[in-house]
Amino acid sequence: MENTRPKFLTTLCILSFIGSGLGILGGIYNLVTLPTQIAAIKGLGSLASGLGGDLGKELSSQIESLEKYGMVSAGLSLAGSLVCLFGVIQMWKLVKNGYFIYIGGQLLAIVGTFLIMGTSWMAGPIGMIFPLIFIALYGLNLKHLR
């Protein structure tokens, strides 16, 4: 009975497998399509600048960040998802070090997001909510890991 994975931990791991898989696919997609994404946003930027206001300035700042840090951000997010996946696999096997590996992967992904989004965009702070919740929930299950 000691090596039995609790249902709550099993549920967290399954959700994390799904999240990591989506993160890996998203990271690969972003690495492959970044130039196209930048071109599309530039088109929106020229449209928004014609309207005036802060939207054009905000899009211009976003385009600059994407051009400067886009590949690094996508790479960090992809690496973070891969590290998280490895950590979750370890926790699935009830290995305690998987928790700390998972935290490292989440931090990589968060750093990648903040390179692009910064703190002024809502997606940055909102994007931290689920990783922090999952880190806390896994922390509650540390007693089941060896």
N, C-alpha and C positions, 0 to 999 in steps of 0.2 A: 504493500500500500504506500510505502514511502516514496517510490519512484513514479507514482501516479501524478499526472499533470492535472491541476485543478481546472474545472470548466471555465472559470473566469480567465485564467492565464491562456487556456486554449483559444478562447474567443479573441483575446487581445492579439495573440500571435496570428490568427487567421486574418484579422483586420489589418495587421501590419504586413502580412504577406501580400495582401491585395494592394495596400498603400505603397509598399516598396516596388511592387511590379508596375504600378501606374507611374511611380516616380522614375523608374528606369526607362520605361517607354517614353515618358515626357522628356527626360533628359536627352535621350537619343534623338527624338524628334526635334528638340530645340537646337541641338548641335548641327543637325542636317539642314534645317530650314531657317536658321537665323538670318542669313542675308535677305531672304524673301520676306521675313517678318519685318525687318528694318525698312525695306522698301515700302511695304504696306503702311507702316506707321508714318513714314515720311509723307506719303500721299494724304493721310489723314491730317498730318501736321500742316501741310500747305493749305488744305481746306479750312482747318481751324484758325490758322493765322489770318485768313481772309475775313473771318468773323470777328476777330479782335478778342480782347480780354485775356484772362489768365490761362485759358485752355491751350492756346497756341504755345505759350511759354512753357507750360507743363509738359506738353508733348515734345517740344524741342529738347527739353532737359532729359526726357525719357529716351529719346533717340540718341542723344549724346552718350548716355549711360549704356545703352545697348551696344553702340558701336565700340565703346571703350571696354566694357566688362562682360559683354554678352556671352562670349565663348567661355570665359573663366567661370561665369555664373552657372551656365549650363553644365560645364564640366564638374563643378563643385556639387551641384544638385544631383547629377548622375552618380558621382562618387559617394555622396552621402546616402543615396538610396541603396547602392550596392553594399555599403558598410552596414546600414540598418538591416538589410536582408540577412547578412551574415550574423549579425547580433541576434536577430529574431530566430534564426535557425538554431543558434546556440541555446537561447532561452526555451525553445521548443524541446530541446534535449535536456532541459533543466540545468544548464550550465550557467552559473552566476555571472561569469565574465561577459556573457552575451549582453547583459544589461548595460554594462559600461561601454561596450562596443556600440551598442544601439544609441546611447547618448552621444557618442562621438560622431556617428553618422548623422544624427539629427542636427548637431551643431554645424557640420559641414553644409548641410542643405540650407540651414537658416542663414549662414554667412553668404552663401551663394545668392539667396533671395535678396538680402540687404545690399549686396553690391549693385544690383539693378534697381530695386524698388526704393531703397533708402528708407528712412524713418518717416518721410513725409507722406508716402503712399499708404493707404489703408491696407493694402495687401501684405505689406511687411509685418505690421503688428498682428493682423488677423492670421497670417500664415504661421505665427508662432503658437497660437492657442492650442491646436491639436497636438503638435509635438510635445508641448509642455504637459498637456493632459495625459498623453500616453506615457511619458517619462514618469509622471507621478503614479499612474496606475500600475505600471510595471514595478515601480518601487514598492508598492504595497504587496507585490508578489515575491519579493526577494527572499522571504522566509522559505519559499518552496524550491528555490534554486540552490544547487550545491556548488 
